[in-house]
Amino acid sequence: MRRMIVAITGASGAIYGIKALQMLADIDDVETHLILTDSGKRTLAAETDYSAAQVRALADYAHNPKDIGASLSSGSHVTAGMLVAPCSIKTLSGIANSYNEGLVVRAADVCLKERRRVVLLLRETPLHAGHIDLMARADRSGAIVMPPVPAFYHRPTSIDDVVTQTVARALDLFDLSHELTYRWNGTTTARDE
């Protein structure tokens, strides 16, 4: 059983974290660990029809974002890595600076020190030089900064198509198998075949 951490922070794009939990539930050997921050709950309410309780129910385990003594705060608790979807600038700053005030940053820091994959779906643009510097610092520590910029080669027809493709590509970075990504084959997409 592979453990996967999904954190939903206060940036716009809570649907990415929800979609990740839904897609991970369809992979047999993955156990999900959710960290939903207070700011994430607020964004969830503003952007979706999901309650915090409904989102917590999508995960195998839900952790208190203030509990820095949770299992996820130790490298001995082996995980496949961590997806922060969405990732706020505050969270990015904490990760880039190893400022482990809460469980999201602590869990990311543990994953990075253990050389486990950390993927950050950074919030919407525009970005200033300070944001770009933080992204570079997080990258140098081993995180993958993946702003959820949509692809269009798969010809999306809905917001769900865009969200699904982005999350599927993020899950590719963890070598998690799924059938939801449209893959470019040089001339057409899987949808055209």
Buried (B, 14 or more C-beta within 10 A) or exposed (E): EBBBBBBBBBBBBBBBBBBBBEBBEEBEEBBBBBBBBEBBBEBBEEBBEBEBEEBBEBBBBBBEBEBBEBBBBEEEBEBBBBBBBBBBBBBBBBBBBBEBEBBBBBBBBBBBEBEBBBBBBBBEEEBEEEBEEBBEBBEEBBBBBBBBEEBEEBEBEEEEBBBBBBBBBBBBBBEBEBEBBBEEEEEEBEEEE
